[in-house]
Amino acid sequence: MSYITKITIAVEKSDIILLLDVIEAYKWERNIESATKRIRFAVERWEGK
């Protein structure tokens, strides 16, 4: 399952915290690789890893 799919599921479940993490990552990280790492961290935290 891709991260985009997981993010979509999170939004459908009204997990606004994850959504905000994703928005913040893209908003503040100029480096896309760094933003991707932050998103991955947010998704994994949401999954309870």
N, C-alpha and C positions, 0 to 999 in steps of 0.2 A: 504494500500500500504506500503510495507516495505521500510526501509531507503535505502537499496541497490537499489531497483527499482527507488526510487526518485533520487538517485545519478546517476543512469544510464540515466534517463531522462534528468537530468541536463547536463550530458556530451554530450548527443545527441543534446541538445540545445546550445552547446558550452559555457556553463556557467563555464568558467575556474576558476573563483573565488571560487565557491563552491568546485570544484575538488581540488584546492590547499589547501583549508581549511581541507578537508578530509585527504589529504596526510600529511599535517603538524600535524594534530591530531595524526595520527598513528606513525609518525616519532618521535615526541617529547614526547608523553605520554607513560610512561612505564606501567601505570595502564590502562588496557583496558576499565574499567568502566569510567574513566576520558576521554579517547579518544572518547568513545561512546557519552558522554554528549556534547563534542565539536562538534561532527558530527551532533547530533540532533539539536544543536543551529544553525549550518551552514545551515542545511536543512530548518529549520523553518524560518531563515532569508531570504533564497532564495525564500521561498513560500510567503514572505511578511507578516508574522504574527507579 
